[in-house]
Amino acid sequence: MNRYRIHCLPGLLLVGALYFGAPVLAATPTPAAAPGAAEAAQPKTEAAQPRTEAEFIPSFRYGDRVLTEDTVWKGVVLVEGAVTIAPQATLTIEPGTVLRFRGKEPSGAVLVVQGRLAAAGTKESPIVFTSSFAVPAAGDWQGVMLLGSEKRNVLENCRIDAAQTGLEAIFSNLTLKSVRAERSKTGMRFQDALVVMEGGGASDCDTGLNFSESEATLRNLNLIGNRKGLVAQRSSIYMQEGSLSMNGSAFSCDSCRVRLQGGAVSDNARGITLYESEGAVTGVQVARNSDYGISLTASRIRVTANQMTGNGNSGLLVFDGSSVAWDNAIHDNGYDVYNAGKEEFRAPGNWWGAAGPKIYDNGGAGKVIFTPRLTAPPEAGSKEKP
């Protein structure tokens, strides 16, 4: 038996500390305050300071309006209500255009596209969607919504900033190239959508990307500094060469078809979380996540050719299911494999570092089968083709 194997009582999942409260002491009587003293002692609440509007001269200005004909926007566009692109119309936004949104309420400033949206900026002249304030903040305006638009919607070299939901696509198709959402409550949300994303991503959002009942192909994506990087439910997610770092939860899928290939999931609180999902995680650098690198619950996942190192509590956390891990380098984690379930987990043919595997399992059930072992690190990366 490996000297690092630790057995636990049935049903024990995690080791925690028990804290006891300090004894309650009798309160010391205090002299009664003079009338009005309590009110005087209360700190005065300062009125919220009005925010400064950005200085700009709009080329176009819109309130609540439905655009029924093809329209071209350029320069600075101010939207002060709900602007809707009718199903028969196309909105074209030229490179370098700045769209500023202002409403009495954040939900009052929104661009709704039922027709077609063509927003092709360039690296030198990106298109910017933001609020009218000099210093924008998350939730200043509602966002851009594609609603029932199955046309060829394209956004390229765009930045969406300070929205409630930067970009939302519902029953729509769209292609995004180098599109970033920043400082928004939700960067991008997709419901019953067909999405292709190349480059771009989300940063400094509560939730970076949210998918529901959607199909997404994501390449070279960057999700940085979000509370939740990517969240998906009942969707098909293919991510190639993504970079997910400094998020609370980097990548989380529930009841999804998942394929992660290449890239890095590093320096997050929690790495890859898959619940009742199926697919593969291949050739990913999963490193220095403070809780776990990969968590698999009731899932059927092929975990191959990954580097799982330096994760705080566990490299691979397993709660039952029929996943298998092989041809990985798994070492220098709190536990290399932590089996918190009652079912056997198979992890043959992995490299466990010079010290050997650090395994946590249930001696009677929920064992980890980690033999045979590789005698040298596997070749880095994945040999699979996109």
C-alpha positions as CSV (number, residue, x, y, z in Angstrom):
1,M,0.0,0.0,0.0
2,N,1.3,3.4,-0.9
3,R,2.5,5.3,2.1
4,Y,0.6,8.4,1.0
5,R,-2.8,6.6,0.9
6,I,-5.2,7.8,3.6
7,H,-8.3,6.0,4.6
8,C,-11.4,7.6,6.1
9,L,-14.7,6.5,7.6
10,P,-17.6,6.0,5.2
11,G,-19.4,9.2,4.3
12,L,-16.5,11.4,5.4
13,L,-15.9,13.9,2.6
14,L,-13.7,16.7,3.9
15,V,-11.7,17.3,7.0
16,G,-12.8,20.4,8.9
17,A,-12.1,22.1,12.1
18,L,-14.7,22.5,14.9
19,Y,-15.0,25.9,16.4
20,F,-16.7,26.7,19.8
21,G,-18.0,30.2,20.6
22,A,-16.6,32.1,23.5
23,P,-18.5,32.2,26.8
24,V,-21.1,34.9,27.1
25,L,-20.2,37.5,29.7
26,A,-22.6,39.7,31.7
27,A,-23.0,43.1,30.2
28,T,-21.6,46.0,32.1
29,P,-24.3,48.6,32.7
30,T,-23.8,51.9,30.9
31,P,-25.1,55.3,32.0
32,A,-28.2,56.4,30.2
33,A,-27.5,58.9,27.4
34,A,-28.9,62.3,27.5
35,P,-31.9,63.0,25.3
36,G,-30.8,63.5,21.7
37,A,-27.3,62.2,22.4
38,A,-27.9,59.0,20.4
39,E,-29.0,60.9,17.4
40,A,-26.0,63.2,17.7
41,A,-23.6,60.2,17.9
42,Q,-24.9,58.7,14.7
43,P,-22.6,59.4,11.7
44,K,-24.1,61.7,9.1
45,T,-24.8,59.9,5.9
46,E,-23.5,62.0,3.0
47,A,-25.7,62.2,-0.1
48,A,-24.5,60.3,-3.1
49,Q,-22.4,62.5,-5.2
50,P,-23.6,63.0,-8.8
51,R,-21.5,61.2,-11.3
52,T,-19.7,63.1,-14.0
53,E,-20.8,62.6,-17.6
54,A,-18.2,62.0,-20.2
55,E,-17.6,64.9,-22.6
56,F,-18.6,64.1,-26.1
57,I,-20.6,65.4,-29.0
58,P,-22.9,62.7,-30.5
59,S,-23.1,62.2,-34.3
60,F,-26.4,60.4,-33.8
61,R,-28.8,60.5,-30.8
62,Y,-31.7,58.1,-30.2
63,G,-34.4,57.7,-27.6
64,D,-36.9,54.8,-27.7
65,R,-37.1,53.9,-31.4
66,V,-37.6,51.1,-33.8
67,L,-35.3,51.2,-36.9
68,T,-37.1,49.5,-39.8
69,E,-34.5,50.2,-42.5
70,D,-30.8,49.4,-42.9
71,T,-28.8,51.8,-40.8
72,V,-25.1,52.7,-40.5
73,W,-23.7,54.1,-37.3
74,K,-20.3,55.9,-37.1
75,G,-18.6,58.5,-34.9
76,V,-20.2,58.8,-31.5
77,V,-23.8,57.4,-31.0
78,L,-25.8,58.3,-27.9
79,V,-28.6,55.8,-27.0
80,E,-31.0,57.2,-24.3
81,G,-33.7,54.5,-24.5
82,A,-34.5,51.2,-26.1
83,V,-33.4,51.1,-29.7
84,T,-34.7,48.1,-31.7
85,I,-33.5,46.8,-35.0
86,A,-36.5,45.4,-36.8
87,P,-36.3,41.8,-38.3
88,Q,-36.0,43.1,-41.8
89,A,-33.2,45.6,-41.1
90,T,-29.4,45.5,-40.7
91,L,-27.4,47.7,-38.4
92,T,-23.9,48.3,-39.6
93,I,-21.4,49.8,-37.1
94,E,-18.2,51.2,-38.6
95,P,-14.7,50.8,-37.1
96,G,-13.9,53.3,-34.4
97,T,-17.5,54.0,-33.5
98,V,-18.2,54.7,-29.8
99,L,-21.7,53.9,-28.6
100,R,-22.7,55.5,-25.3
101,F,-25.8,54.5,-23.4
102,R,-27.7,56.6,-20.9
103,G,-31.1,56.1,-19.4
104,K,-33.2,57.2,-16.4
105,E,-32.8,53.6,-15.3
106,P,-30.0,51.2,-16.4
107,S,-32.6,48.9,-18.0
108,G,-33.9,51.8,-20.1
109,A,-30.7,52.0,-22.3
110,V,-30.5,49.0,-24.5
111,L,-29.8,47.9,-28.1
112,V,-32.2,45.1,-29.2
113,V,-31.4,43.4,-32.5
114,Q,-34.1,41.3,-34.1
115,G,-32.7,41.8,-37.6
116,R,-28.9,41.6,-38.3
117,L,-25.9,43.2,-36.5
118,A,-22.7,43.8,-38.4
119,A,-20.1,45.5,-36.1
120,A,-16.6,45.0,-37.6
121,G,-14.0,47.0,-35.8
122,T,-10.3,46.7,-36.3
123,K,-7.4,46.4,-33.9
124,E,-6.4,50.0,-34.6
125,S,-10.1,51.2,-34.5
126,P,-12.2,49.0,-32.2
127,I,-15.9,49.6,-31.7
128,V,-16.7,50.5,-28.1
129,F,-20.1,50.0,-26.3
130,T,-20.1,51.8,-22.9
131,S,-22.1,54.1,-20.7
132,S,-22.2,57.9,-20.9
133,F,-20.3,58.4,-17.6
134,A,-16.7,59.6,-17.5
135,V,-15.9,56.7,-15.2
136,P,-18.2,53.8,-16.2
137,A,-19.4,51.2,-13.6
138,A,-21.0,47.8,-13.9
139,G,-24.7,48.0,-14.6
140,D,-24.8,51.5,-16.0
141,W,-26.8,50.3,-19.0
142,Q,-28.6,47.1,-19.9
143,G,-26.5,45.9,-22.8
144,V,-26.8,44.6,-26.4
145,M,-29.5,41.9,-27.0
146,L,-29.9,39.7,-30.0
147,L,-33.4,38.4,-29.9
148,G,-34.6,35.7,-32.3
149,S,-32.0,36.7,-34.9
150,E,-30.7,33.7,-36.9
151,K,-29.0,35.8,-39.5
152,R,-25.3,36.2,-39.9
153,N,-24.5,38.4,-36.9
154,V,-20.8,39.3,-36.6
155,L,-19.0,41.4,-34.0
156,E,-15.3,41.9,-34.5
157,N,-12.7,43.9,-32.4
158,C,-15.4,45.2,-30.0
159,R,-15.3,46.1,-26.4
160,I,-18.4,46.1,-24.2
161,D,-18.1,47.9,-20.9
162,A,-20.1,48.6,-17.7
163,A,-23.4,46.8,-18.7
164,Q,-25.8,44.7,-16.7
165,T,-25.4,42.0,-19.4
166,G,-22.9,43.2,-22.0
167,L,-24.0,40.9,-24.9
168,E,-27.1,38.7,-24.7
169,A,-28.1,36.3,-27.5
170,I,-31.5,34.5,-27.2
171,F,-32.5,32.1,-30.0
172,S,-29.8,33.7,-32.2
173,N,-26.7,32.9,-34.2
174,L,-23.5,34.9,-34.0
175,T,-19.8,35.0,-34.6
176,L,-17.5,36.9,-32.3
177,K,-13.9,37.7,-33.1
178,S,-11.8,39.5,-30.5
179,V,-14.8,40.7,-28.6
180,R,-14.3,41.5,-24.9
181,A,-16.8,42.2,-22.1
182,E,-15.4,44.2,-19.2
183,R,-16.7,45.5,-15.8
184,S,-20.2,44.1,-16.3
185,K,-22.4,42.1,-14.0
186,T,-22.6,39.4,-16.7
187,G,-20.2,39.8,-19.6
188,M,-22.1,37.7,-22.1
189,R,-25.1,35.5,-21.9
190,F,-26.3,32.9,-24.4
191,Q,-29.7,31.1,-24.4
192,D,-30.6,28.7,-27.1
193,A,-27.9,30.2,-29.2
194,L,-25.3,29.0,-31.7
195,V,-22.0,30.8,-30.9
196,V,-18.5,30.9,-32.4
197,M,-15.9,32.9,-30.5
198,E,-12.3,33.5,-31.5
199,G,-10.2,35.5,-29.1
200,G,-11.6,38.1,-26.7
201,G,-13.4,37.0,-23.6
202,A,-14.4,38.6,-20.3
203,S,-12.7,40.3,-17.4
204,D,-13.7,41.9,-14.1
205,C,-17.3,40.7,-14.3
206,D,-19.5,38.9,-11.8
207,T,-20.0,36.2,-14.4
208,G,-17.9,36.3,-17.6
209,L,-19.8,33.9,-19.9
210,N,-23.1,32.2,-19.3
211,F,-24.5,29.5,-21.6
212,S,-27.9,27.8,-21.4
213,E,-29.2,25.3,-23.9
214,S,-26.6,26.6,-26.4
215,E,-23.8,25.3,-28.7
216,A,-20.5,27.1,-28.4
217,T,-17.1,26.8,-30.1
218,L,-14.5,28.9,-28.2
219,R,-10.9,29.4,-29.4
220,N,-8.1,31.4,-27.7
221,L,-10.5,32.8,-25.1
222,N,-9.3,34.8,-22.1
223,L,-11.3,34.8,-18.9
224,I,-9.5,36.9,-16.2
225,G,-10.5,38.2,-12.8
226,N,-14.2,37.3,-12.8
227,R,-16.1,35.9,-9.9
228,K,-17.3,33.1,-12.3
229,G,-15.4,32.7,-15.5
230,L,-17.6,30.4,-17.6
231,V,-20.9,28.9,-16.4
232,A,-22.9,26.5,-18.6
233,Q,-26.1,24.5,-18.2
234,R,-27.4,21.9,-20.7
235,S,-25.1,23.1,-23.4
236,S,-22.4,21.8,-25.7
237,I,-19.1,23.6,-25.1
238,Y,-15.9,23.1,-27.1
239,M,-13.0,25.2,-25.8
240,Q,-9.5,25.2,-27.4
241,E,-6.5,26.9,-26.1
242,G,-8.4,29.0,-23.5
243,S,-6.6,31.0,-20.8
244,L,-8.6,31.2,-17.5
245,S,-6.9,32.8,-14.5
246,M,-7.6,34.7,-11.3
247,N,-11.3,33.8,-11.3
248,G,-13.3,32.6,-8.3
249,S,-14.6,29.7,-10.3
250,A,-12.9,29.3,-13.7
251,F,-15.1,26.8,-15.7
252,S,-18.3,25.2,-14.4
253,C,-20.7,23.0,-16.4
254,D,-23.9,21.2,-15.3
255,S,-25.4,18.6,-17.6
256,C,-23.2,19.5,-20.6
257,R,-21.2,18.0,-23.4
258,V,-17.8,19.3,-22.8
259,R,-14.5,19.2,-24.7
260,L,-11.5,21.2,-23.4
261,Q,-8.4,21.0,-25.4
262,G,-5.1,22.8,-24.6
263,G,-4.7,26.1,-22.9
264,A,-4.3,26.8,-19.2
265,V,-6.6,27.0,-16.1
266,S,-4.4,28.5,-13.5
267,D,-4.3,30.7,-10.4
268,N,-8.1,30.5,-9.7
269,A,-9.9,29.6,-6.5
270,R,-11.5,26.6,-8.2
271,G,-10.5,25.2,-11.6
272,I,-12.7,23.0,-13.8
273,T,-16.0,21.9,-12.3
274,L,-18.1,19.3,-14.2
275,Y,-21.4,18.0,-12.8
276,E,-23.4,15.3,-14.6
277,S,-21.5,16.0,-17.8
278,E,-19.7,14.0,-20.4
279,G,-16.8,14.6,-22.8
280,A,-13.0,15.1,-22.5
281,V,-10.4,17.4,-20.8
282,T,-7.2,17.0,-22.8
283,G,-3.8,18.7,-22.8
284,V,-4.7,21.5,-20.3
285,Q,-2.3,23.1,-17.8
286,V,-4.2,23.0,-14.6
287,A,-2.0,24.7,-12.0
288,R,-2.0,26.6,-8.7
289,N,-5.7,26.7,-8.2
290,S,-6.2,27.3,-4.5
291,D,-9.0,24.7,-4.0
292,Y,-8.9,22.1,-6.7
293,G,-7.8,21.7,-10.3
294,I,-10.5,19.5,-11.7
295,S,-13.7,18.4,-10.0
296,L,-15.9,15.6,-11.5
297,T,-19.3,14.8,-10.1
298,A,-21.4,12.0,-11.5
299,S,-19.8,12.6,-14.9
300,R,-18.2,10.6,-17.7
301,I,-15.1,12.5,-18.7
302,R,-11.8,11.3,-20.3
303,V,-9.0,13.2,-18.5
304,T,-5.8,12.7,-20.6
305,A,-2.5,14.4,-21.3
306,N,-3.0,17.2,-18.7
307,Q,-0.5,18.8,-16.3
308,M,-2.2,19.0,-12.8
309,T,0.3,20.6,-10.4
310,G,0.5,22.9,-7.4
311,N,-3.3,22.9,-6.7
312,G,-4.0,23.6,-3.1
313,N,-6.4,21.0,-1.8
314,S,-6.5,18.5,-4.7
315,G,-5.4,18.1,-8.2
316,L,-8.4,15.9,-9.1
317,L,-11.5,15.8,-6.9
318,V,-14.0,13.0,-7.7
319,F,-17.6,12.4,-6.6
320,D,-18.6,9.1,-8.3
321,G,-19.5,8.7,-12.0
322,S,-17.5,6.8,-14.7
323,S,-14.7,9.2,-15.5
324,V,-11.1,7.9,-16.1
325,A,-7.8,9.7,-15.9
326,W,-4.7,8.5,-17.8
327,D,-1.5,9.8,-19.4
328,N,-1.5,12.8,-17.1
329,A,1.2,14.4,-14.9
330,I,-0.4,14.8,-11.5
331,H,1.9,15.8,-8.7
332,D,2.7,18.4,-6.0
333,N,-1.0,19.0,-5.1
334,G,-2.5,18.9,-1.7
335,Y,-3.9,15.5,-2.7
336,D,-3.2,14.4,-6.2
337,V,-6.6,12.5,-6.3
338,Y,-9.3,13.0,-3.7
339,N,-12.1,10.4,-4.1
340,A,-15.0,11.8,-2.1
341,G,-17.5,9.3,-3.5
342,K,-18.4,5.7,-2.9
343,E,-17.5,4.4,-6.3
344,E,-14.1,3.3,-7.6
345,F,-12.1,5.8,-9.6
346,R,-9.6,4.5,-12.1
347,A,-6.4,6.5,-12.8
348,P,-3.9,4.1,-14.4
349,G,-0.9,5.1,-16.4
350,N,-0.2,8.6,-14.9
351,W,3.0,10.2,-13.7
352,W,2.8,11.0,-10.0
353,G,6.2,12.8,-9.6
354,A,9.2,11.4,-7.7
355,A,7.4,11.1,-4.4
356,G,4.6,9.0,-5.7
357,P,0.8,9.6,-5.6
358,K,-0.9,11.3,-2.7
359,I,-4.3,9.6,-2.6
360,Y,-7.4,10.2,-0.4
361,D,-10.0,7.5,-0.7
362,N,-12.5,5.4,1.3
363,G,-10.9,2.1,2.2
364,G,-14.1,0.1,2.0
365,A,-15.5,1.8,-1.1
366,G,-14.5,4.6,-3.4
367,K,-11.0,3.4,-3.9
368,V,-8.6,5.0,-6.4
369,I,-6.9,2.5,-8.7
370,F,-3.7,4.2,-9.8
371,T,-1.6,1.3,-11.1
372,P,0.2,0.8,-13.3
373,R,2.2,4.0,-13.0
374,L,4.2,5.8,-15.6
375,T,7.9,5.9,-14.8
376,A,8.5,9.2,-16.5
377,P,6.4,12.3,-17.3
378,P,4.2,11.9,-20.4
379,E,4.8,14.0,-23.4
380,A,3.3,17.5,-22.7
381,G,0.2,18.6,-24.6
382,S,-2.4,16.8,-26.6
383,K,-1.9,14.9,-29.8
384,E,-5.6,15.2,-30.7
385,K,-6.6,17.4,-33.6
386,P,-9.2,20.1,-33.3
